[in-house]
Amino acid sequence: MTRILGIDPGSRLTGFGIIDIDGNRSAYVTSGCIRIKAETLPEKLKIIFEGITELIEVNRPDEVSIENVFMHRNAASALKLGQARGAAITAAVMQSLRVAEYSPSEIKQSIAGKGNATKEQIQHMVVALLQLPGTPQEDAADALAIALTHHHFSQTRNYLKDV
């Protein structure tokens, strides 16, 4: 069995989702958000780092997946997102975990079948794929989608090795 932590980074809200993989089957473990209420960017990055570190220590994932930076509304937003990603990636690497990165379009394509899927479509598919009783918060659903995408890409890589 493999446990995957998916991370949807943000400087105000960082989503996380953890799934277990057993063969071709995926099972929901937990999800939620790290709410970042600090004033300064260094304090925000510390909260992200400590939050991801605690998630890793408690849930012991085998692998970590995270969304790549994309050009946001403006360059300042993209830089903050990149720094939030850096804090999360550093937390994982400090625990000797491998980190896989996926673009937003790869995640949407993997989960909803089209690279321009809406947030609502991603939430709907995460609920269906993991057979959840309710709809997770948007950032948590995105993090679960990132973990599922990592599973899908890993399956494909394993299949291609055997061919």
N, C-alpha and C positions, 0 to 999 in steps of 0.2 A: 504494500500500500504506500502511496505517495501523498504527502500533504503539501498543498500549494497555497501560499499567501499572495493574494492580488492586492495591489495598492493603486488607488486613484489619488495622486498627490494634489495638494492645494495649500495655499498659505493661510487660508481661513478654516478650511475643512478638508481633512484627508480621509478618504474612504478606505476601508479595508474589507476584505472578504477571504475566508478560508474554506477550502474544499478538500475532501479526501478523494483520492482516485484509487480504485481497485479494478485493475484491468481496464475495461471500457466504461466502467460505471463511475459516476461522480456523485458525491454526497456532500450536502451542506454541513459545515461545522459551525461557523459563526460569521457575523459581519457587523459593521457599524461605522462610526466616524470618530476620528480624533478631532475634537473641536478646539480651535486655536484662538484663545482670547487674549493673547499677549499684545502689547503695544508695538514693540520694536521687532524688526526682522530677525535679529539674532535670537531673541527670546522665542519667536515663533519656530525657528529652525530647531532650537533646543527641545521644544515640546514635541515636534514631529519625531526627532531622533529618539527621545525617551519613550514616546508612545509606541513606535514601531519596535524598539528594543524590548519593551515589556510584552507586546504581542508575541514576539518571537520566543521569548523565554517561557511564556505561559503555554503557547500552542505548539511549539516545536515543529514548524514547517520544514520540509525538506528542500523546497525551492521557493523562489520569490519571483513574481512578475509585476511589472510596473508599466504605466503608460508613458510613451515618449513625449517630449515637449513638442508642441505644435505652435505655430504663430498665432498668438492670441489677439485680442482687440488692439493691443499696442505692445511695443517692445518692453516697456516696464513690467507689464503683466507676465509676459513670456519669461523674463528674467526671474521674477519672483517664483513662478512655477518651476523653473529650472533649479532654483535653490532649494525649494521644497522637495523636489525629486532627489537632489543630492543628499539631503539630510536622511531621507528614507533609504536610499541605496547604501549610504554609509552605515546605517544601523544594521542592514542585512549583511553587508560584507564583513562588518566587525564580528558577526556571529558565524563567519565562514560559510555563508550561503551564496549560492550562484544566483545571479539576478538576470532575468530575461526582460527585454524591452520590446513593446509593441506599439505601433502607431494607432491613433484613433480609428483610422479607416480599416486597418487589419482587425481590430477588435470588433468593429461593427460588422464587417464582412463575415468573420468567424461565427458571431453569435446570431445575427439577424439575416445573414445572406446578402446584405448589400452594404457598401461602404459609406452610405449616407443615411443610415438608419437614425431615427430620432431617439431621444432619451427614453421616451415612453415605450418604443419598440424594444429597446434593450432591456428595460425593466420587465416587460412582458415575457421576453424570451428567457431571461434569467429565472423567473418564477417557473416557467414551463420546464426548462432543462433540469432544474434542481428540485422540482416538485415542492415548491415552498407553499406554505399555507396562506401567506400574505405577501404584499409587495414591499421589498426593502426600500429604504430611503435612497434617493437618486445616486448619491456618491457611493453608498455601500453596494448598490446594484452594479454600478460601473466597475467597482473593484472585483466583485464576483465574476463579472464578464471578462475582466482581465485574467483572472485565474483560470476560467474556462478556456479562454483563448490559448493560454499557455499549454493547457492539457491537449487541445486540438492540434496545435503545432507540434507538440512532442510526439503525439500519435503518428502524425505524418512523417516526421523525421525517422521514427522507429520503423515505420513501414518501408520507407525508402532504403533504409540500411539493409533490410531483409530481401529486397528485390534484386 
